[in-house]
Amino acid sequence: MNNSSKPANSAAIKAEIKRHESLQNTINRLSRQLERVPDQQLRSGLKVYLHSIQGEHMARFPVDKGPPGHQWWDP
């Protein structure tokens, strides 16, 4: 990795971290809202759906690899 690409990579990584944290906060808020759904069966189904969305996001960007095309550190 050359020196000129480091600032761009750093900005891209910071933007991805911010996006990930925002998504995680939204998922957490939705999860708390689901506790207010009175119908147990509906609440359970919605939780399963929410967890699948969260799982898809984490599978796309595993913590140890980061977004495609970026390195989290210089080897």
N, CA, C and O of each residue as an XYZ file, in Angstrom:
300
protein
N       0.853     -1.168      0.000
C       0.000      0.000      0.000
C       0.900      1.232      0.000
O       1.776      1.361      0.855
N       0.689      2.135     -0.952
C       1.534      3.315     -0.990
C       0.953      4.412     -0.100
O      -0.198      4.344      0.333
N       1.779      5.420      0.159
C       1.387      6.475      1.095
C       0.199      7.290      0.624
O      -0.571      7.777      1.451
N       0.026      7.454     -0.684
C      -1.080      8.285     -1.174
C      -2.437      7.615     -0.992
O      -3.454      8.304     -0.915
N      -2.474      6.295     -0.921
C      -3.760      5.614     -0.758
C      -4.153      5.447      0.707
O      -5.304      5.119      0.999
N      -3.225      5.664      1.627
C      -3.530      5.488      3.049
C      -4.631      6.430      3.545
O      -5.537      5.970      4.240
N      -4.593      7.737      3.218
C      -5.685      8.606      3.690
C      -7.054      8.195      3.133
O      -8.058      8.257      3.843
N      -7.094      7.782      1.884
C      -8.363      7.355      1.286
C      -8.863      6.085      1.955
O     -10.050      5.964      2.257
N      -7.962      5.139      2.188
C      -8.352      3.905      2.868
C      -8.804      4.189      4.288
O      -9.782      3.609      4.759
N      -8.101      5.076      4.972
C      -8.460      5.427      6.339
C      -9.855      6.052      6.382
O     -10.656      5.719      7.255
N     -10.145      6.944      5.456
C     -11.465      7.575      5.398
C     -12.546      6.551      5.079
O     -13.638      6.600      5.647
N     -12.248      5.628      4.176
C     -13.223      4.591      3.820
C     -13.501      3.677      5.011
O     -14.645      3.288      5.247
N     -12.471      3.342      5.745
C     -12.636      2.483      6.920
C     -13.457      3.197      7.984
O     -14.365      2.610      8.573
N     -13.137      4.463      8.229
C     -13.899      5.232      9.223
C     -15.364      5.350      8.820
O     -16.250      5.251      9.669
N     -15.623      5.559      7.539
C     -17.007      5.656      7.058
C     -17.737      4.333      7.237
O     -18.911      4.321      7.607
N     -17.060      3.222      6.980
C     -17.678      1.907      7.145
C     -17.965      1.619      8.612
O     -19.010      1.057      8.941
N     -17.058      1.995      9.487
C     -17.283      1.803     10.922
C     -18.487      2.616     11.375
O     -19.323      2.124     12.133
N     -18.575      3.852     10.914
C     -19.711      4.708     11.275
C     -21.021      4.113     10.762
O     -22.025      4.115     11.474
N     -21.016      3.606      9.535
C     -22.219      2.998      8.966
C     -22.614      1.756      9.757
O     -23.791      1.546     10.052
N     -21.629      0.942     10.097
C     -21.889     -0.276     10.871
C     -22.486      0.069     12.241
O     -23.462     -0.549     12.667
N     -21.903      1.052     12.928
C     -22.408      1.443     14.246
C     -23.826      1.992     14.151
O     -24.661      1.717     15.012
N     -24.094      2.760     13.115
C     -25.437      3.301     12.917
C     -26.448      2.186     12.691
O     -27.541      2.200     13.256
N     -26.073      1.223     11.861
C     -26.959      0.088     11.605
C     -27.190     -0.712     12.881
O     -28.314     -1.128     13.161
N     -26.132     -0.927     13.652
C     -26.256     -1.683     14.899
C     -27.174     -0.960     15.882
O     -27.992     -1.599     16.544
N     -27.051      0.364     15.985
C     -27.931      1.141     16.861
C     -29.383      1.032     16.418
O     -30.280      0.913     17.253
N     -29.618      1.071     15.122
C     -30.975      0.944     14.596
C     -31.550     -0.430     14.906
O     -32.707     -0.543     15.311
N     -30.762     -1.461     14.720
C     -31.214     -2.822     15.024
C     -31.536     -2.947     16.513
O     -32.532     -3.571     16.880
N     -30.707     -2.362     17.368
C     -30.964     -2.410     18.809
C     -32.259     -1.686     19.176
O     -33.022     -2.169     20.012
N     -32.508     -0.536     18.558
C     -33.760      0.197     18.818
C     -34.963     -0.613     18.362
O     -35.970     -0.687     19.067
N     -34.860     -1.218     17.189
C     -35.961     -2.052     16.695
C     -36.210     -3.241     17.619
O     -37.356     -3.612     17.874
N     -35.144     -3.822     18.109
C     -35.275     -4.959     19.017
C     -36.030     -4.556     20.283
O     -36.883     -5.302     20.765
N     -35.718     -3.384     20.816
C     -36.437     -2.897     22.004
C     -37.904     -2.626     21.682
O     -38.782     -2.893     22.503
N     -38.169     -2.100     20.498
C     -39.555     -1.836     20.101
C     -40.342     -3.133     19.957
O     -41.535     -3.171     20.256
N     -39.689     -4.185     19.507
C     -40.375     -5.468     19.337
C     -40.896     -6.008     20.663
O     -41.875     -6.754     20.684
N     -40.255     -5.642     21.764
C     -40.716     -6.098     23.080
C     -42.111     -5.557     23.394
O     -42.804     -6.090     24.260
N     -42.515     -4.517     22.704
C     -43.825     -3.907     22.951
C     -44.947     -4.543     22.134
O     -46.118     -4.225     22.343
N     -44.605     -5.433     21.212
C     -45.626     -6.105     20.392
C     -46.354     -7.109     21.287
O     -45.730     -8.026     21.821
N     -47.681     -6.942     21.454
C     -48.411     -7.795     22.393
C     -48.579     -9.243     21.926
O     -48.642    -10.150     22.757
N     -48.652     -9.473     20.633
C     -48.864    -10.821     20.106
C     -47.535    -11.580     20.109
O     -46.617    -11.240     19.362
N     -47.441    -12.605     20.951
C     -46.199    -13.371     21.119
C     -45.718    -13.986     19.810
O     -44.524    -13.947     19.510
N     -46.627    -14.547     19.038
C     -46.237    -15.207     17.789
C     -45.696    -14.188     16.786
O     -44.687    -14.435     16.127
N     -46.367    -13.050     16.673
C     -45.903    -11.992     15.772
C     -44.549    -11.456     16.239
O     -43.638    -11.275     15.431
N     -44.420    -11.204     17.543
C     -43.164    -10.691     18.101
C     -42.014    -11.658     17.810
O     -40.927    -11.237     17.414
N     -42.258    -12.938     18.007
C     -41.230    -13.946     17.762
C     -40.818    -13.970     16.289
O     -39.629    -14.039     15.977
N     -41.790    -13.913     15.394
C     -41.489    -13.907     13.961
C     -40.699    -12.679     13.547
O     -39.775    -12.769     12.738
N     -41.065    -11.530     14.105
C     -40.346    -10.295     13.784
C     -38.911    -10.335     14.308
O     -37.995     -9.837     13.653
N     -38.716    -10.925     15.482
C     -37.359    -11.050     16.024
C     -36.497    -11.947     15.141
O     -35.329    -11.646     14.895
N     -37.071    -13.036     14.672
C     -36.332    -13.936     13.775
C     -35.926    -13.183     12.510
O     -34.791    -13.298     12.049
N     -36.858    -12.413     11.955
C     -36.570    -11.639     10.746
C     -35.470    -10.607     11.016
O     -34.557    -10.449     10.205
N     -35.553     -9.911     12.145
C     -34.546     -8.910     12.491
C     -33.167     -9.559     12.658
O     -32.163     -9.003     12.212
N     -33.118    -10.717     13.289
C     -31.837    -11.416     13.454
C     -31.268    -11.867     12.108
O     -30.052    -11.883     11.920
N     -32.143    -12.232     11.177
C     -31.639    -12.638      9.857
C     -31.030    -11.449      9.124
O     -30.026    -11.592      8.426
N     -31.639    -10.275      9.283
C     -31.075     -9.061      8.673
C     -29.709     -8.769      9.284
O     -28.754     -8.464      8.570
N     -29.625     -8.864     10.590
C     -28.361     -8.611     11.278
C     -27.305     -9.630     10.843
O     -26.145     -9.273     10.636
N     -27.700    -10.880     10.708
C     -26.772    -11.921     10.276
C     -26.266    -11.698      8.866
O     -25.093    -11.945      8.584
N     -27.134    -11.233      7.972
C     -26.714    -10.943      6.597
C     -25.675     -9.840      6.576
O     -24.697     -9.917      5.833
N     -25.882     -8.816      7.387
C     -24.927     -7.706      7.432
C     -23.572     -8.188      7.948
O     -22.534     -7.847      7.380
N     -23.577     -8.973      9.014
C     -22.321     -9.443      9.588
C     -21.610    -10.421      8.655
O     -20.380    -10.454      8.615
N     -22.370    -11.214      7.909
C     -21.752    -12.152      6.966
C     -21.096    -11.408      5.810
O     -20.085    -11.850      5.266
N     -21.685    -10.272      5.442
C     -21.138     -9.498      4.336
C     -19.825     -8.820      4.715
O     -18.914     -8.729      3.891
N     -19.722     -8.350      5.946
C     -18.525     -7.643      6.398
C     -18.043     -8.220      7.721
O     -18.259     -7.618      8.773
N     -17.390     -9.384      7.680
C     -16.880     -9.955      8.927
C     -15.906     -8.992      9.596
O     -15.164     -8.279      8.921
N     -15.915     -8.978     10.894
C     -15.106     -8.033     11.661
C     -13.624     -8.138     11.324
O     -12.935     -7.119     11.278
N     -13.122     -9.336     11.089
C     -11.686     -9.484     10.857
C     -11.256     -9.168      9.428
O     -10.057     -9.141      9.151
N     -12.190     -8.929      8.515
C     -11.815     -8.692      7.121
C     -12.162     -7.296      6.626
O     -11.440     -6.759      5.786
N     -13.224     -6.697      7.107
C     -13.614     -5.376      6.656
C     -14.313     -5.428      5.312
O     -14.571     -6.508      4.780
N     -14.620     -4.260      4.764
C     -15.311     -4.204      3.482
C     -14.414     -4.681      2.352
O     -13.190     -4.619      2.467
N     -15.006     -5.157      1.259
C     -14.205     -5.643      0.132
C     -13.255     -4.569     -0.394
O     -13.617     -3.396     -0.482
N     -12.058     -4.977     -0.735
C     -11.101     -4.053     -1.333
C     -10.302     -3.230     -0.340
O      -9.491     -2.396     -0.745
N     -10.510     -3.444      0.944
C      -9.793     -2.656      1.949
C      -9.022     -3.578      2.872
O      -9.432     -4.707      3.141
N      -7.896     -3.073      3.349
C      -7.125     -3.789      4.356
C      -7.219     -2.993      5.648
O      -7.128     -1.765      5.633
N      -7.397     -3.680      6.751
C      -7.501     -2.998      8.040
C      -6.129     -2.638      8.593
O      -6.024     -1.784      9.474
N      -5.100     -3.262      8.100
C      -3.759     -2.975      8.563
C      -2.782     -3.306      7.446
O      -3.119     -4.038      6.515
N      -1.593     -2.776      7.539
C      -0.546     -3.099      6.568
C       0.105     -4.406      6.982
O       0.574     -4.533      8.113
N       0.140     -5.385      6.078
C       0.797     -6.658      6.425
C       2.295     -6.499      6.553
O       2.997     -7.469      6.839
